[in-house]
Amino acid sequence: MLEWLDKADKELFLFLNGMHNPFFDEVMWMVSNKFIWIPIYILLVYFMFKYYNQEGLVWLIGIIILVILTDQFTSTLLKPSFGRLRPCHDPEIMALVHNVKRCGGLYGFVSGHSANSFAIATFSFMIFYNKLRYIWLLFPWAVVIAYSRIYLGVHYPGDILIGAIIGIIFGLTLFHFTSKIYQKRKDKLSK
């Protein structure tokens, strides 16, 4: 069963990675760069304080902890534990991989980009779902970031899918804990 999943994952990867052109090479390289998204992060912080005043600090700390935990879980724990080579390092298919600019570390299971973007989207959606009409657009944003990792040749679809699931779970879990802290702080300030 695992062999079949691995084979299907590689075939789907080669299909998706095979659809490329010079224009999208540059676009996907930029999409995958975490620094290009700084304006979105600044906007989220702005809304945290706009809608939650001083208590916005609780949400900000929560999202910072979320990103650190998600990143460490995927990069420090899972990648070395599973040891699954990135497509661009996999001797079985590396000659067929369209790799844009660089390959990255040796291991790719699971995608930290996917986990982090879905964690941020989930956490932010939970904070703002009844305050910001278009907050759901963070999910297509996360999908585009995740897809860029396949396009660039550094992650299999399975790496992306499991990363997204981990990100959603971490996002919901941290939101749950942070909302308890937020409520206690809010109750304390209202006394």
MIZA-956883 format. One line per 8 residues: for each residue x, y, z of N, C-alpha, C, O. Coordinates in nm, 3 decimals. Example, Ala and Ser with C-alpha at 12.3 -4.5 7.8 and 13.67 -1.06 7.14 Angstrom:
# MIZA-956883
1.319/-0.569/0.780/1.230/-0.450/0.780/1.320/-0.330/0.780/1.424/-0.332/0.846 ~ 1.285/-0.225/0.708/1.367/-0.106/0.714/1.290/0.003/0.787/1.341/0.114/0.804
***
This chain:
# MIZA-956883
0.082/-0.120/0.000/0.000/0.000/0.000/0.087/0.126/0.000/0.062/0.219/-0.077 ~ 0.190/0.129/0.088/0.277/0.246/0.094/0.354/0.265/-0.037/0.377/0.378/-0.080 ~ 0.393/0.155/-0.099/0.464/0.165/-0.227/0.372/0.225/-0.334/0.415/0.309/-0.414 ~ 0.247/0.183/-0.334/0.150/0.236/-0.431/0.131/0.386/-0.408/0.128/0.463/-0.504 ~ 0.116/0.429/-0.281/0.099/0.571/-0.249/0.221/0.652/-0.293/0.207/0.761/-0.348 ~ 0.340/0.596/-0.267/0.463/0.666/-0.306/0.471/0.680/-0.457/0.508/0.786/-0.509 ~ 0.437/0.575/-0.528/0.439/0.578/-0.676/0.337/0.680/-0.729/0.368/0.759/-0.818 ~ 0.216/0.678/-0.674/0.111/0.771/-0.717/0.153/0.915/-0.686/0.129/1.005/-0.767
0.215/0.937/-0.570/0.261/1.070/-0.532/0.366/1.121/-0.630/0.363/1.238/-0.669 ~ 0.458/1.034/-0.669/0.563/1.073/-0.764/0.504/1.102/-0.902/0.545/1.197/-0.969 ~ 0.409/1.020/-0.944/0.347/1.042/-1.075/0.270/1.173/-1.079/0.280/1.249/-1.175 ~ 0.192/1.200/-0.973/0.119/1.326/-0.967/0.216/1.444/-0.961/0.192/1.547/-1.025 ~ 0.324/1.429/-0.885/0.425/1.534/-0.878/0.481/1.564/-1.017/0.487/1.680/-1.057 ~ 0.523/1.460/-1.090/0.582/1.481/-1.222/0.483/1.547/-1.318/0.522/1.629/-1.401 ~ 0.356/1.511/-1.308/0.255/1.573/-1.391/0.244/1.724/-1.359/0.251/1.808/-1.448 ~ 0.226/1.756/-1.229/0.209/1.896/-1.189/0.336/1.978/-1.211/0.330/2.092/-1.256
0.450/1.920/-1.178/0.578/1.989/-1.192/0.615/2.007/-1.339/0.692/2.096/-1.374 ~ 0.560/1.921/-1.424/0.591/1.928/-1.566/0.524/2.042/-1.639/0.561/2.072/-1.753 ~ 0.427/2.106/-1.576/0.358/2.219/-1.638/0.425/2.348/-1.593/0.389/2.405/-1.489 ~ 0.521/2.394/-1.669/0.597/2.512/-1.629/0.635/2.596/-1.749/0.634/2.549/-1.863 ~ 0.668/2.721/-1.720/0.721/2.811/-1.822/0.803/2.919/-1.751/0.790/2.935/-1.630 ~ 0.886/2.992/-1.824/0.974/3.091/-1.760/0.901/3.198/-1.679/0.950/3.240/-1.575 ~ 0.784/3.242/-1.726/0.710/3.344/-1.652/0.669/3.290/-1.514/0.693/3.356/-1.413 ~ 0.608/3.171/-1.512/0.563/3.116/-1.384/0.678/3.068/-1.297/0.663/3.057/-1.175
0.793/3.039/-1.358/0.911/3.009/-1.276/0.938/3.126/-1.181/0.963/3.106/-1.062 ~ 0.934/3.247/-1.235/0.960/3.366/-1.152/0.844/3.393/-1.055/0.867/3.427/-0.939 ~ 0.721/3.378/-1.103/0.604/3.402/-1.018/0.605/3.306/-0.899/0.588/3.348/-0.785 ~ 0.623/3.178/-0.925/0.620/3.079/-0.818/0.738/3.094/-0.722/0.726/3.066/-0.603 ~ 0.852/3.137/-0.775/0.967/3.164/-0.688/0.931/3.276/-0.590/0.962/3.268/-0.472 ~ 0.865/3.381/-0.640/0.825/3.491/-0.553/0.716/3.447/-0.454/0.722/3.482/-0.336 ~ 0.618/3.371/-0.502/0.509/3.323/-0.416/0.564/3.243/-0.299/0.512/3.250/-0.187 ~ 0.667/3.167/-0.324/0.725/3.081/-0.222/0.814/3.156/-0.122/0.852/3.101/-0.019
0.848/3.279/-0.155/0.934/3.359/-0.068/0.851/3.419/0.045/0.758/3.497/0.021 ~ 0.884/3.383/0.168/0.803/3.428/0.282/0.805/3.579/0.300/0.712/3.634/0.359 ~ 0.907/3.647/0.252/0.917/3.791/0.273/0.820/3.871/0.184/0.785/3.985/0.218 ~ 0.777/3.813/0.073/0.683/3.884/-0.014/0.546/3.900/0.051/0.467/3.987/0.013 ~ 0.519/3.816/0.150/0.389/3.819/0.216/0.386/3.909/0.339/0.286/3.912/0.410 ~ 0.493/3.981/0.366/0.498/4.070/0.483/0.380/4.168/0.485/0.324/4.190/0.593 ~ 0.338/4.227/0.373/0.221/4.316/0.380/0.094/4.247/0.432/0.016/4.308/0.505 ~ 0.074/4.120/0.397/-0.043/4.048/0.449/-0.029/4.028/0.600/-0.126/4.043/0.674
0.092/3.994/0.646/0.113/3.975/0.789/0.091/4.106/0.865/0.031/4.107/0.973 ~ 0.138/4.215/0.809/0.118/4.346/0.872/-0.032/4.380/0.878/-0.081/4.432/0.978 ~ -0.103/4.349/0.770/-0.247/4.373/0.767/-0.320/4.290/0.873/-0.410/4.341/0.940 ~ -0.281/4.165/0.890/-0.342/4.081/0.993/-0.317/4.139/1.132/-0.408/4.142/1.216 ~ -0.195/4.184/1.157/-0.163/4.245/1.287/-0.246/4.372/1.307/-0.298/4.396/1.415 ~ -0.257/4.451/1.202/-0.339/4.573/1.209/-0.483/4.539/1.252/-0.539/4.603/1.341 ~ -0.541/4.437/1.186/-0.679/4.399/1.218/-0.691/4.340/1.359/-0.794/4.356/1.425 ~ -0.586/4.272/1.405/-0.589/4.220/1.542/-0.609/4.333/1.643/-0.688/4.322/1.736
-0.536/4.442/1.621/-0.546/4.554/1.715/-0.669/4.642/1.686/-0.724/4.703/1.777 ~ -0.710/4.648/1.561/-0.829/4.728/1.527/-0.954/4.668/1.591/-1.035/4.740/1.650 ~ -0.969/4.536/1.581/-1.090/4.473/1.631/-1.082/4.428/1.777/-1.185/4.409/1.842 ~ -0.960/4.411/1.828/-0.947/4.358/1.964/-0.871/4.450/2.059/-0.845/4.414/2.174 ~ -0.836/4.570/2.012/-0.766/4.669/2.095/-0.643/4.608/2.163/-0.564/4.540/2.098 ~ -0.628/4.633/2.292/-0.511/4.582/2.364/-0.505/4.429/2.363/-0.396/4.371/2.362 ~ -0.621/4.365/2.364/-0.624/4.219/2.364/-0.572/4.160/2.232/-0.546/4.040/2.224 ~ -0.557/4.244/2.131/-0.497/4.199/2.005/-0.358/4.142/2.026/-0.311/4.059/1.948
-0.293/4.189/2.132/-0.159/4.138/2.165/-0.163/3.988/2.194/-0.069/3.915/2.160 ~ -0.270/3.942/2.256/-0.285/3.799/2.286/-0.289/3.720/2.154/-0.224/3.616/2.142 ~ -0.366/3.770/2.056/-0.375/3.701/1.926/-0.241/3.705/1.853/-0.200/3.607/1.791 ~ -0.172/3.818/1.862/-0.041/3.830/1.798/0.059/3.731/1.856/0.130/3.663/1.782 ~ 0.064/3.723/1.987/0.155/3.627/2.052/0.115/3.485/2.014/0.201/3.400/1.990 ~ -0.015/3.459/2.010/-0.063/3.326/1.971/-0.018/3.287/1.832/0.025/3.173/1.810 ~ -0.028/3.380/1.736/0.011/3.346/1.598/0.162/3.331/1.585/0.210/3.251/1.505 ~ 0.239/3.408/1.664/0.385/3.393/1.662/0.423/3.255/1.716/0.506/3.186/1.657
0.363/3.216/1.828/0.389/3.083/1.885/0.346/2.975/1.787/0.415/2.874/1.772 ~ 0.232/2.995/1.721/0.182/2.900/1.622/0.285/2.875/1.512/0.315/2.760/1.480 ~ 0.337/2.981/1.454/0.433/2.966/1.344/0.561/2.898/1.393/0.616/2.813/1.323 ~ 0.608/2.934/1.510/0.729/2.871/1.564/0.706/2.722/1.586/0.788/2.639/1.545 ~ 0.594/2.686/1.650/0.565/2.545/1.676/0.547/2.464/1.548/0.601/2.354/1.534 ~ 0.471/2.520/1.455/0.446/2.450/1.329/0.576/2.429/1.252/0.602/2.320/1.200 ~ 0.657/2.534/1.245/0.783/2.525/1.173/0.878/2.424/1.238/0.939/2.343/1.168 ~ 0.890/2.430/1.368/0.980/2.337/1.438/0.930/2.193/1.427/1.010/2.101/1.410
0.800/2.174/1.437/0.744/2.039/1.428/0.774/1.978/1.291/0.814/1.862/1.282 ~ 0.754/2.056/1.185/0.775/2.001/1.050/0.923/1.989/1.016/0.967/1.885/0.966 ~ 1.000/2.093/1.044/1.140/2.095/0.999/1.235/2.022/1.092/1.325/1.952/1.045 ~ 1.216/2.037/1.221/1.311/1.978/1.316/1.274/1.836/1.354/1.362/1.753/1.376 ~ 1.145/1.806/1.362/1.103/1.673/1.406/1.070/1.580/1.288/1.128/1.472/1.277 ~ 0.978/1.621/1.202/0.928/1.529/1.100/1.026/1.503/0.986/1.049/1.387/0.949 ~ 1.084/1.607/0.931/1.172/1.587/0.814/1.286/1.490/0.843/1.306/1.395/0.767 ~ 1.363/1.510/0.951/1.470/1.413/0.977/1.417/1.275/1.021/1.482/1.174/0.996
1.301/1.272/1.087/1.246/1.144/1.132/1.203/1.055/1.016/1.229/0.935/1.016 ~ 1.138/1.115/0.916/1.092/1.037/0.801/1.201/1.020/0.695/1.208/0.916/0.629 ~ 1.285/1.120/0.680/1.397/1.110/0.587/1.356/1.090/0.442/1.430/1.028/0.366 ~ 1.242/1.141/0.402/1.198/1.128/0.262/1.265/1.237/0.180/1.251/1.356/0.208 ~ 1.338/1.195/0.079/1.411/1.290/-0.005/1.315/1.382/-0.080/1.206/1.341/-0.122 ~ 1.358/1.506/-0.097/1.284/1.597/-0.183/1.291/1.543/-0.326/1.385/1.472/-0.361 ~ 1.192/1.577/-0.410/1.195/1.528/-0.549/1.324/1.565/-0.621/1.377/1.486/-0.699 ~ 1.375/1.685/-0.596/1.496/1.730/-0.664/1.622/1.662/-0.611/1.730/1.678/-0.669
1.611/1.586/-0.502/1.723/1.507/-0.449/1.703/1.357/-0.470/1.794/1.279/-0.444 ~ 1.586/1.318/-0.516/1.551/1.176/-0.530/1.615/1.119/-0.657/1.576/1.157/-0.768 ~ 1.713/1.029/-0.643/1.782/0.975/-0.761/1.689/0.907/-0.861/1.720/0.899/-0.980 ~ 1.575/0.858/-0.813/1.481/0.789/-0.901/1.416/0.882/-1.003/1.387/0.839/-1.115 ~ 1.395/1.009/-0.966/1.324/1.101/-1.058/1.394/1.235/-1.079/1.347/1.316/-1.158 ~ 1.504/1.260/-1.011/1.564/1.394/-1.013/1.595/1.446/-1.154/1.592/1.567/-1.177 ~ 1.624/1.357/-1.247/1.653/1.401/-1.384/1.527/1.454/-1.453/1.537/1.527/-1.552 ~ 1.409/1.419/-1.404/1.283/1.461/-1.463/1.222/1.585/-1.396/1.123/1.641/-1.443
1.283/1.625/-1.285/1.227/1.734/-1.204/1.265/1.869/-1.261/1.381/1.895/-1.292 ~ 1.164/1.955/-1.275/1.189/2.095/-1.310/1.210/2.168/-1.179/1.115/2.200/-1.108 ~ 1.337/2.196/-1.147/1.372/2.262/-1.021/1.409/2.407/-1.052/1.496/2.433/-1.136 ~ 1.342/2.500/-0.983/1.365/2.642/-1.007/1.461/2.696/-0.902/1.430/2.697/-0.783 ~ 1.576/2.740/-0.947/1.679/2.811/-0.870/1.753/2.727/-0.768/1.876/2.720/-0.774 ~ 1.684/2.661/-0.672/1.756/2.579/-0.575/1.666/2.470/-0.521/1.544/2.478/-0.528 ~ 1.730/2.367/-0.467/1.654/2.251/-0.422/1.618/2.258/-0.274/1.514/2.206/-0.234 ~ 1.699/2.319/-0.193/1.671/2.323/-0.049/1.735/2.206/0.021/1.819/2.136/-0.035
1.694/2.183/0.146/1.750/2.074/0.226/1.722/1.938/0.164/1.645/1.926/0.069 ~ 1.785/1.838/0.219/1.777/1.703/0.165/1.636/1.644/0.176/1.588/1.579/0.083 ~ 1.571/1.665/0.290/1.442/1.602/0.315/1.325/1.697/0.297/1.337/1.817/0.321 ~ 1.211/1.641/0.254/1.097/1.726/0.225/0.966/1.688/0.290/0.868/1.761/0.275 ~ 0.960/1.577/0.362/0.834/1.536/0.422/0.832/1.579/0.567/0.903/1.522/0.650 ~ 0.753/1.676/0.598/0.641/1.741/0.530/0.681/1.884/0.494/0.785/1.933/0.537 ~ 0.596/1.949/0.415/0.624/2.085/0.372/0.597/2.185/0.484/0.484/2.201/0.529 ~ 0.702/2.253/0.527/0.688/2.359/0.627/0.612/2.478/0.572/0.533/2.540/0.644
0.635/2.512/0.444/0.560/2.623/0.382/0.410/2.595/0.387/0.331/2.682/0.422 ~ 0.373/2.473/0.352/0.232/2.435/0.351/0.175/2.438/0.492/0.067/2.494/0.515 ~ 0.246/2.378/0.586/0.198/2.375/0.725/0.183/2.515/0.781/0.081/2.547/0.843 ~ 0.283/2.600/0.761/0.277/2.736/0.815/0.166/2.819/0.752/0.093/2.888/0.822 ~ 0.153/2.813/0.620/0.051/2.895/0.555/-0.090/2.850/0.592/-0.178/2.934/0.612 ~ -0.112/2.719/0.603/-0.245/2.672/0.644/-0.270/2.698/0.792/-0.384/2.721/0.832 ~ -0.166/2.694/0.874/-0.182/2.728/1.016/-0.222/2.874/1.032/-0.315/2.905/1.107 ~ -0.153/2.963/0.961/-0.185/3.106/0.967/-0.327/3.131/0.914/-0.403/3.208/0.974
-0.362/3.066/0.802/-0.496/3.085/0.745/-0.604/3.039/0.842/-0.704/3.107/0.861 ~ -0.583/2.923/0.903/-0.683/2.868/0.995/-0.698/2.955/1.120/-0.809/2.991/1.158 ~ -0.586/2.988/1.182/-0.587/3.070/1.303/-0.652/3.205/1.276/-0.738/3.251/1.352 ~ -0.611/3.268/1.166/-0.665/3.400/1.131/-0.814/3.392/1.097/-0.892/3.480/1.135 ~ -0.852/3.287/1.026/-0.994/3.270/0.994/-1.076/3.259/1.122/-1.184/3.319/1.132 ~ -1.027/3.184/1.219/-1.100/3.167/1.344/-1.111/3.299/1.420/-1.213/3.325/1.486 ~ -1.010/3.381/1.412/-1.014/3.511/1.481/-1.113/3.606/1.414/-1.188/3.676/1.482 ~ -1.111/3.608/1.282/-1.181/3.713/1.208/-1.304/3.669/1.129/-1.362/3.750/1.056
-1.347/3.544/1.139/-1.454/3.496/1.051/-1.581/3.579/1.061/-1.656/3.589/0.963 ~ -1.607/3.639/1.176/-1.728/3.721/1.188/-1.698/3.871/1.183/-1.786/3.954/1.210 ~ -1.573/3.906/1.150/-1.535/4.047/1.146/-1.486/4.091/1.008/-1.510/4.205/0.967 ~ -1.420/4.003/0.937/-1.367/4.037/0.804/-1.433/3.947/0.699/-1.419/3.825/0.701 ~ -1.504/4.010/0.610/-1.582/3.938/0.510/-1.498/3.845/0.421/-1.543/3.736/0.386 ~ -1.377/3.888/0.386/-1.297/3.812/0.290/-1.182/3.735/0.354/-1.086/3.700/0.286 ~ -1.189/3.710/0.483/-1.081/3.639/0.552/-1.062/3.497/0.495/-0.953/3.442/0.503 ~ -1.167/3.440/0.440/-1.159/3.306/0.380/-1.059/3.302/0.265/-1.012/3.194/0.228
-1.024/3.418/0.209/-0.927/3.421/0.098/-0.787/3.378/0.142/-0.700/3.353/0.059 ~ -0.765/3.369/0.272/-0.636/3.317/0.319/-0.619/3.170/0.282/-0.506/3.122/0.271 ~ -0.727/3.097/0.264/-0.715/2.956/0.226/-0.668/2.939/0.081/-0.578/2.858/0.058 ~ -0.725/3.010/-0.017/-0.666/3.004/-0.152/-0.520/3.052/-0.153/-0.438/2.999/-0.228 ~ -0.489/3.153/-0.070/-0.351/3.200/-0.056/-0.261/3.085/-0.011/-0.153/3.065/-0.066 ~ -0.305/3.009/0.089/-0.228/2.895/0.139/-0.212/2.787/0.032/-0.106/2.725/0.020 ~ -0.317/2.766/-0.045/-0.312/2.666/-0.154/-0.208/2.707/-0.258/-0.130/2.624/-0.304 ~ -0.206/2.834/-0.294/-0.109/2.883/-0.394/0.034/2.866/-0.341/0.123/2.823/-0.415
0.056/2.900/-0.216/0.190/2.881/-0.158/0.227/2.733/-0.161/0.339/2.698/-0.200 ~ 0.135/2.647/-0.119/0.161/2.503/-0.119/0.191/2.453/-0.260/0.286/2.378/-0.281 ~ 0.109/2.493/-0.357/0.132/2.449/-0.495/0.267/2.497/-0.548/0.332/2.427/-0.625 ~ 0.308/2.616/-0.507/0.437/2.669/-0.554/0.552/2.576/-0.518/0.651/2.569/-0.590 ~ 0.539/2.504/-0.408/0.645/2.413/-0.365/0.656/2.292/-0.459/0.765/2.240/-0.482 ~ 0.542/2.248/-0.512/0.544/2.141/-0.613/0.602/2.196/-0.743/0.689/2.134/-0.804 ~ 0.554/2.311/-0.784/0.599/2.375/-0.907/0.750/2.392/-0.907/0.816/2.366/-1.007 ~ 0.805/2.436/-0.793/0.950/2.462/-0.783/1.032/2.334/-0.778/1.155/2.338/-0.790
0.966/2.220/-0.760/1.035/2.092/-0.761/1.091/2.048/-0.627/1.180/1.963/-0.622 ~ 1.041/2.105/-0.518/1.100/2.076/-0.387/1.009/1.994/-0.294/1.053/1.952/-0.187 ~ 0.883/1.971/-0.334/0.793/1.890/-0.252/0.699/1.807/-0.338/0.654/1.850/-0.444 ~ 0.669/1.688/-0.288/0.567/1.603/-0.349/0.429/1.651/-0.303/0.418/1.718/-0.201 ~ 0.323/1.617/-0.378/0.188/1.652/-0.334/0.155/1.597/-0.195/0.085/1.663/-0.117 ~ 0.204/1.479/-0.163/0.180/1.422/-0.029/0.243/1.506/0.081/0.186/1.520/0.189 ~ 0.362/1.561/0.054/0.428/1.650/0.151/0.340/1.772/0.178/0.329/1.820/0.292 ~ 0.279/1.822/0.071/0.194/1.940/0.078/0.065/1.909/0.152/0.024/1.985/0.240
0.002/1.799/0.117/-0.126/1.761/0.178/-0.111/1.739/0.329/-0.189/1.792/0.408 ~ -0.011/1.662/0.368/0.009/1.635/0.511/0.050/1.765/0.582/0.008/1.788/0.696 ~ 0.130/1.847/0.518/0.165/1.977/0.575/0.042/2.063/0.599/0.030/2.127/0.703 ~ -0.050/2.064/0.503/-0.174/2.142/0.517/-0.258/2.089/0.632/-0.312/2.167/0.711 ~ -0.270/1.958/0.643/-0.348/1.898/0.752/-0.286/1.934/0.887/-0.356/1.972/0.981 ~ -0.154/1.923/0.897/-0.084/1.959/1.021/-0.108/2.106/1.052/-0.134/2.142/1.167 ~ -0.097/2.192/0.951/-0.119/2.335/0.971/-0.259/2.366/1.022/-0.276/2.448/1.112 ~ -0.358/2.301/0.964/-0.497/2.322/1.008/-0.515/2.275/1.152/-0.578/2.344/1.233
-0.462/2.158/1.185/-0.473/2.106/1.322/-0.403/2.199/1.421/-0.459/2.232/1.526 ~ -0.281/2.241/1.388/-0.208/2.333/1.476/-0.284/2.466/1.489/-0.294/2.522/1.598 ~ -0.336/2.517/1.377/-0.409/2.643/1.378/-0.531/2.637/1.469/-0.556/2.729/1.547 ~ -0.608/2.528/1.457/-0.727/2.512/1.541/-0.690/2.495/1.688/-0.753/2.553/1.776 ~ -0.588/2.414/1.714/-0.546/2.388/1.851/-0.495/2.514/1.919/-0.534/2.545/2.031 ~ -0.407/2.587/1.851/-0.353/2.710/1.910/-0.461/2.816/1.925/-0.460/2.893/2.020 ~ -0.556/2.820/1.830/-0.667/2.913/1.845/-0.746/2.880/1.970/-0.783/2.970/2.046 ~ -0.772/2.753/1.993/-0.847/2.710/2.111/-0.778/2.757/2.239/-0.842/2.816/2.326
-0.648/2.732/2.251/-0.574/2.773/2.371/-0.566/2.925/2.382/-0.583/2.981/2.491 ~ -0.538/2.991/2.271/-0.525/3.136/2.273/-0.658/3.203/2.307/-0.660/3.304/2.377 ~ -0.768/3.148/2.257/-0.898/3.208/2.286/-0.932/3.198/2.435/-0.998/3.287/2.489 ~ -0.887/3.092/2.501/-0.908/3.081/2.646/-0.829/3.190/2.719/-0.881/3.253/2.812 ~ -0.706/3.211/2.677/-0.624/3.316/2.738/-0.685/3.453/2.709/-0.693/3.539/2.797 ~ -0.728/3.472/2.584/-0.792/3.598/2.545/-0.914/3.626/2.634/-0.930/3.737/2.683 ~ -0.999/3.525/2.654/-1.120/3.543/2.733/-1.088/3.576/2.879/-1.151/3.662/2.939 ~ -0.987/3.506/2.935/-0.947/3.535/3.074/-0.896/3.677/3.086/-0.929/3.749/3.181
-0.814/3.718/2.990/-0.759/3.855/2.993/-0.871/3.957/2.978/-0.873/4.059/3.048 ~ -0.963/3.931/2.887/-1.076/4.022/2.864/-1.161/4.033/2.990/-1.202/4.143/3.028 ~ -1.189/3.919/3.055/-1.268/3.920/3.178/-1.197/3.997/3.289/-1.259/4.071/3.365 ~ -1.067/3.980/3.297/-0.988/4.048/3.400/-0.988/4.200/3.377/-0.999/4.277/3.473 ~ -0.976/4.243/3.253/-0.974/4.386/3.221/-1.111/4.451/3.240/-1.120/4.570/3.266 ~ -1.217/4.373/3.227/-1.352/4.431/3.239/-1.397/4.444/3.385/-1.499/4.507/3.413 ~ -1.323/4.386/3.476/-1.359/4.397/3.620/-1.318/4.529/3.678/-1.341/4.554/3.796
***
